[in-house]
Amino acid sequence: ISGIERVKELGLGAMELEFVRGVHMSEKTAEAVGKTAKENDVRLSVHAPYFINLNSEEKKKIEASKKRIWDSVKIGEAAGAEIVTFHPAFLGKSSREECMDAVEKALVEILEKMEKEKMKIKLAPETTGKRSVFGSLEEILELCKRLKGVQPMIDFAHLHARCNGCLKKKKDFEELIEKVPKKFLKNLRMHVSGINYSEKGERNHLVMKESDFVYKEFLKALKSKKVSGVVIGESPNIEDDALLMQKYWKTI
């Protein structure tokens, strides 16, 4: 709650509830969080735990992964969060198509439960930073095409790492944005940070100034393509880089 109030004090307009190692929040607390967010005009999203693999060879792990997403959905809904984002799966020994089918099957079950309970919150699978992991932009968009009511979470730093640092100019970002269906560009959910990577993809997140992620070119591309939505900073100095981007955004 104090975090939301601090976000407002800083002049920022969104916050992500990070359920990194598990969903440890009661519905009562979530309702209080939602009330505070509403009063302070702060838009909320939820990041489900990192231990999710909807393509595991072990049925137990798939069930546990579905439960983690469902728990995040329940608490997110109680808090009035707009989306739940998550890293969907590891490829393992599967082909990309087999992995896609496994992820789709698991999400259909969760979506059916959400519909039954008339939930407003949306699922937003995230683009991932390693090429060996399910979650290229094309894979996430295909998932959103197959499943009604699912929207993409585009992590531009992950995509930069995934292609070994190929996002260098405004045009590079514009070409990515052009691949996204226009209906999502009205309220696009995005992650951005500085990032360290190798030929295999993401290693770790960095402070923007220590990275070659060209956030100014990224923001100029959003402006030129008339993208609306929410950018969540995921650098180690979260609010500093969020303010850095916001300051530049106001000048373009």
C-alpha positions, 0 to 999 in steps of 0.5 A: 500500500505504501508502495502505491502511495510512493508511486503516486508521489513520484508522479508515476501512474502504474505498478506491478504486483510482483508475486515472484516466489509465490502468491503471498497475499490475502484477498482482504489485503488485495482489496485494500491494495485495490482501494489505494490504487483507485484513490491514487489513480495507479493502474495495477498489473500482476506478475505471476511467480517465475516457477511456471512451466505449462509444458513440463514432462511432469503432470504435477508441475503443470498442475502446480503451474496452473495453480500459480497462475490461478492464484495470481488471477484471483488476487489480481482480480480482488486488487482490481489489477488489469492483467496477470503476466507470466512466462508460459513454458520451457521447450524441454524436448518438445517441438515449438508446436507441441509446446504451443499446444500444451500452453494453449490447453492449460490456458483454456482451462484457466480461461474457462474458470475465469469466465465462469467466475465473470472475472475482468482481469486478463491473461497476458503471456510475456515474451521471453529473453532466451531463444531456447525458451518458449516466448518469441513475439511470434509465439506470444501473438499466435497464442493471443490469436488462438485464445479469446481474451488473452493479450500480449505482454511485450518485453522489449528488453527480452526481445533485444536480448533474444536477437543478440542486440538487434534493436538499435534504431527507432525503425527496428522497434517500429518493425516489431510494433507493426507485427502486433494487431492494432487492437492490442496497440490501444492498451499495450502492456510492456516491460522495459529495462537495461539488459545484459545478454549473450548469443544465447539471449538474456543473462540479467537485467541492468540499469538502463545507463549500463546497457545498450538498450536504446530507450529513447528510440523505443519511446520514439517508436511508440510515439510514431506508431501511436501506441497507448498503454502501460510501460513497466520498468524492470531495471534493478533501479525500478523507479529511477529508470521509470522516471528517466523514460517518463521524462524523455517521453514528455519531450517527444 
